[in-house]
């Protein structure tokens, strides 16, 4: 099993090299949010306010919407 704090180098054609991949909420873990489209679902928070959620993807996932990251 891979340690969650191990970060992989970007893999061409995979999520961790895509401009829509945002790993901010996950720190060094190899997961991120796909920000290609608006939030896919809305969750109601404990405060009663709605909050959008984005799909969680792994570093080596991929899809047909891939766009090379500028960085």
Steps between C-alpha positions, in 0.01 A plus 500: 500500500624848413542759775243777469765767549705387201442731205561375148649702217245608238409223256422623148134439418401431864318715753808614691633666183167658404425870538164413661658293783493672840667316789476793744249329732706179514848634575770257394257211445470373145139610459343820376180663387417518132404863435414458132131561554292670775436298816331170423294477818386724781533397864320671785747597771432480875420873484222426251686675217555319171850430374603371159730201473729399217590147395799353685755344266826314547830623361503230231134524397424643157209606278425647159504859634877503577672835446873528564590704807691821441723433800 
